[in-house]
Amino acid sequence: MGTFRIEGGHQLHGEITPQGAKNEALQILCAVLLSGEKITINNIPDIIDVNKLIALLEDLGVKIQKKGKGCYTFKADDVNLEYLQSDQFKKDGRGLRGSIMLVGPLLARFGKGYIPKPGGDKIGRRRLDTHFEGFIKLGAKFRYNKEEYFYGVEADKLKGTYMLLDEASVTGTANIVMAAVLAEGTTTIYNAACEPYLQQLCKMLNRMGAKISGIGSNLLTIEGVETLGGTEHTMLPDMIEIGSWVGLAAMTRSELTIKNVSWDDLGQIPNAFQKLGIKLERKGDDIYIPKHSDGYEVQNYIDGSILTIADAPWPGLTPDLLSILLVVAIQAKGEVVIHQKMFESRLFFVDKLIDMGAKIILCDPHRATVIGHDFKSALKATTMVSPDIRAGVSLLIAALSAKGTSTINNIEQIDRGYENIDERLRAIGANIVRT
């Protein structure tokens, strides 16, 4: 098990460039199974979850070539469907949440898709009903082996239909879209997710020959086609990593420039930090965060009531950033309620922040009230364990702002979502060592 040792209290300075988007990569990589022609993908992040999915595709028989940093070609012209029934697949697929999105492309192109119950973050229940209800509506037969926790869908030919999703699930929408592009007839998906990463997937599929309209809205119309061709695709920068660096700059009162952030795809993220009083400047496509020498003050509602920051489906605030916003609020002037609606275990890491001296009241599994220090007292260094990707990097931000040397164990959780994070932090002046 890996460990970070962090000497906190140092101001950082310089430029940092965000990696390619993890959540986009997991969708885009699964989509290569929809065509037998060559697909080139750029800006792929070098992180554990993505590398696991690439290895899984290779075991499925996809021909993969690395062309350079973050650039790969994929050709799925000889897929080994027998691998899907193997013990090795049942083991490998279970270790990666994003493996669920293999099912849609496999079902669409080969008439069958299987997956063991996926793993991933321990942040609460993450049901798969939306995915499989969508496949069933397209005409697939569903089966589930309770002993092995193994899901399967099969169909001779998928047929387009109308469906109203029970929730605007990002991965569920992506999976259903990938199944529907090769279905017979027209599929209409209402209450579809419309995150930028899903828009990226739809645009890539259209370049491959799909006919998807309504991109960017919650109503998608898909006219099925017989086959898809090859294409080249470049992934967006990771918006969660961008938010992490904004939070890090504020908590350490550092002057930082975040390069090439694709501002127009950030949605509510800059606004959420500005509500906490953090100054952001747009310089071209970069974010400049000045040194907050005098701290930052929470902007209450216009009637003076306490600010609540909550997640919501896009174009609302992404739930992946709430852990980071919570940490940033620790040193704000004022109080804020963080309301994590989607996952009931994601706020449970706050006990570690309380041990460091943070003033946080965990109201229930979904809500925490943070009473800011206004930098009148520093967090104390401590030893922690990273429970999931986003909580892990939030604890890392807390440690970088704390007084003394902290230790974070189980950093593989952080590595699942952040590329070479210790090297990149050292480049801007952080005192962090991996052991």
N, C-alpha and C positions, 0 to 999 in steps of 0.2 A: 504493500500500500504506500503510495507516494505522499509526500509531505511538503508543504511550503513553510519556510520560516521567514517572517516579515518583520522588519524593523520599521515601525510606524513613525509618523510625525514629520516626514520629509515632504517638502513641497516639490512638485513635479513641474517639468517645463519641456515644451517642444511640440512635435507633431506626431500623430498616430493615425494609421490608416485602417479602417475596419475591414475585416475579412468578408468573404462571400457569405450570403445568408444561409444559415444552417437549415431553417425551416423550409426555405425554397429548395435547397439542394435535395432534401429527402423526397420532395414531390417530383422534381425534374429528373432525378436519377431513375426513379421507378418508371417514368414515362418512356425511357429508351426501349422498354420491352414492347412498345406498340408498333415498332417498325423493324424490318430486317435490314434497313439501310444505315449508313454511317451517320452518327450524330456526334457533333463536337460540342463540348460544354466547357466554358471558361469561368474563372473565378470560383472554383470549387474549394471550399475551406478544408484545410488539412486538420480535421478533428476526428475524435474516436467514432462518433455516431455515423458520420459520413463515410469514413474508411471501412467501417463494418458493412455498410450497405454496398459499397463498391465490391468488397470481397464476396458478399453474398451473390451479387449479380454475376461475378466471375464463376462462382461455383454452379450457377444456373446455366453456364455455357456462353454468356455474353463475352464477345471478344473486346478486350479493353487495352488501350495503349495510352500511356502517359506521354504527352507532348511537351510538357513544361510545367512550371509551377502553377498549380490550379487548373491546368488544361488537360482534358482527357478526351479520347474518342471512344465511342461505344458502337458495337454492331451486334444486334441480337438476331442473327440469321440462322442460328443453330442452337436453339434453346433446349436444354435437357430437362424435360418435364418430369422425368423419373426422380430427379433430385428432390422435388417437392414432397415426395412420400418418404424420404429417407430420414433416419434418426438424426443425421447431421443437420439437416434443414430444420427439424423440430427444435434442435438445440440452438442453432445460430439465429433463427428467426425470433426466438423468444427473448433474446438479449437486446432487441432494438425496437423501440416504439414505432419508428417510421416504416418498419417492414410491412405493416398493415396495408400500405399503399401499393404493394406489389400485386394485391389481389385483383384490383380493377383492370389493369393492363393485361394480366394473364387471362382473366375471364374473357375480356373482349377479343383478344387475338387467338387464344388457344382453347376457349370453351371451358376452362376450369382454372380455379385459383384456390390455393390452400395456404393457411398460415396458422402457426401456433399462437396462443394468446400472447401478445407482445408485452415486453417489459418496459423499461424506461424509468422516468422519475417516479419517486414515491411521494406523490403530491395529492393523492386522493384517487377516487374512482374515475376512470376514463373509459366510459362505455363505448362499445362498437356498434350499437344498434343502428345508428344512422347509416353507417356504411352498408350493412347487410340488408336493411330494409330497402335501400336504394337498389341494390343488385336484384333483390326479389321482385321489385316492381318492374325491372327491366326484363324479367322472365327467367331469372336464375333459380335453381333449386338449392336450398340451403341445408347443410347438415353440420352437426356439432358433436364431437366426441368428448364427453364430459371427463372420461378417465384421463385422456391425454391433453385436455384443453386445446383441441385441434379443430379449427374452423375450415369449412369447405363450401364452395359454390360452383355449380356446373350449369352449362346451358349449351344447347346445340346452336342457337342463334339468339342473341339479345334483340329485343324489340323496343323501339322508342316509346315513351309514355310521358304523362304529366306526373310530377311528384312535388309535394309540399314537404320540405324537410322539417323534422320535429325540432331541430336546432341548427343554427348556422355554423355547423362544424367545418373547420378549415380542411382537415384531412378527409373527413367524410365527403365534402363537396369535391375535393380533388379526385378521390377514388371513383366517385360516381361519374364525374366528367370523363375520366380516362376510360371507363367502361362504355359510356354512351357514344363516344366519338366513332366507334366501329359498329354500333348497333344499327339495326334496320329501321329507318324512319326517323321521326323527330322526337327528341326528348326535351321537355321543359322542366327546369329545376327552379322552384320558387323557394325563398328563404335560403338561397345559396350564400355561402361565405363570399366576401369580395375583397379580401386582403390583397395588398400588392403582390405577394408571392403567388397567390392563386391567379391573379391577372397575368403574371409572368408565364405561368404554366399554360393558360389558355392561348396566349399569344404565340408561344412556342408550338403548341399543337396546331394552330392555324397555319403557321409557316410550314408544318409538315403535311398540310393538306386537309386538316379538319375544318369544319364549318360551325364555329361557335360565335354567337352574337350575344350582346348584352354584357360584355366583359366590363367589370368595374361596378356592376349593379348586383342586386340580389335576385335577379330574374335572368337566368341563362337559357338560351335556346340552342340546341345542338342538332344539326342535321347530320345523320350518320353517313359515313363514307365507307368504301370497301377496304381501302388500304391507306396507310400513311407512309410518307417518304422520310428522307433525312433532313437535317438542318444544323445550324450552328446557334448556340444560345450562350449569353453572358448573364450571370446571376447578379442580382442587386447586392449592395452592401448590407450587412446584417444590422437591422434597426435596433435589435436588443443590445448588440455590442456597442452601437453608437450611444444608446442611452446609458450603458454602463460607464463609458468614458466621460460623459457629461456629469454623471453622479460622482465619479472619482475626482474630477477636477474641483467640483464644489466642496466635497468633504475634506479634501487636502488643501483647499484654498490655493489651487495651482492655476497657472495660465497655460491653457492647452488649445491646440487647433486639431480638430478632427477632419481629416481630408476626405473629399469625394463621398459625401454622405447620401446623395440622391435626395435632396431636401423635399422634393415634391412627393416622395413616397413615405415620408415620416409621419404624416397625419397629425394626431394629437400629441405626439411625443414632445416636441419643443414646448408646446403650451403647458403640458403637465409639469415640466421642470420650472417654467416661468411662474406658475401658480405657487411654487415653493419659494419664489423670490430669486431664482437663479437667472443671471443675465446670459443671454445667448446672442451672438451676432452672426448674421449670414454674410459670408464673404465668398461670393461666387457659389460654388457647390460645397463649401467647407463650413463647419461650425467653429466659431472662435469663442472660447470661454475665458473672460478676463479673470484676474486674480480677485477673489472675493475677500479682500482684506478685512472688510467690515461685516462679513457674514452675509446672510440672506434671510429675508423675512417672508413668512407665509402670507399669501394674499387671501384674506377671508372673503366670504361672499359679500355682495353689496349691502346686505342688511346686517352685516357684522357677525353672522353665525359662523360656526367653525367649518373650515373647508373639509370636504370629503373627496378623496380621489378614489375612483372605482374603475374597474375594467368593464369592457363592453365589446360586443362584436364590432368589427371594422365597419365604419370609420371611427368607432370608439377606441379607447385606450387598450392596447394589448395587455393581457394578464401577465405576460412574461416580464413586464417591467415593474410590477408592483413591489416586488421584493427589494429592488434597487431604490425605488422612490421612498420606501419605508426607511431604509438606512440613511438616505440623504436627509430625511426629515429630522433625524436625531439631533443634528446640529443647527437646525433652522431656528429662527426666532418665531415662536408661536406654536400652535397645536394643529394637528391634522388627523383625520380619521382615514385609514387605509381600508378599503372594502374590496376584498378578493372574493368575487362572486362565484367563480367557476370551480375552483379546487378547494376542498375542505381541509387539506393538510399543508397547504403551501406556506402558511404563516407560522407554523410550529417551530421554525428556527429562531423566533424572537427571544427564546429563553437564553440563547447564547449572547445576544446583544444586551439583554438585561444584566447578564453576568459581567459585561464590559462597562456597565454603568449607564446604559440607555434608559430613559424614562418611557417605558412602553406598557400599556395596559392591553392585554389580549382579551378582548370583550367576548369573543366566541371564535369558533374555527375560521370564520370568514372576515372578522373585523378586528383591527388593532388601532388604538389611539396612541399617537406619539406626541410627547411633550418635549419640544425642542430645547436644547442646551444653550443655543446662541453662542456656541464656542466658549462659554464661561467655564466649562469643565471638559477635559478631554476624555475620550474613552480609554479604558485600561486594557492593556494587552492580556491575552488569555490563550488557552488551548482549545481548539474547536474541531468539529468534524463536519465536512461538507455533506449535507443530506441530498441535495439535488443541484442541477446546473446553476439555476438562477440564485438560489439561496447561497450556494457556494461562492459565487462572485460577489454577492452582497456582503458576505462575511469577509471576503478579501478586501473590499473597499473599506469596511469598518476597521480592519487590521492596519491598513495603510494610513489611516487617519489617527490611529490610537497611539498612546504613549507607551513605549516599551516594545518588546519583541513577542509577537504572537506566533502560534503554530496552528496550521490548518491541515488536518489529516483527511484521507479519502479524496485527494485532489483529482482522482480519475473522473469524478463527477464534473469538476470544472473543465477538465480536458475534453469531455464529451462535447462541449459547446464552444470552447474558446481556443483558438489556434496559438500555440507557443506563447501563452499569455505572460509567463514570467520573463521571457526574453524581451518581449515588446514593452513590458513595464520597466525593465531595467534601462531600456534605451531612452526613457523619458525621466530617469532619475530615481526610480523606486529601488528600495533595498529589499530584494526578495530572492531567496535561494530555494531551489528544488532539491530535496534529498530523497 
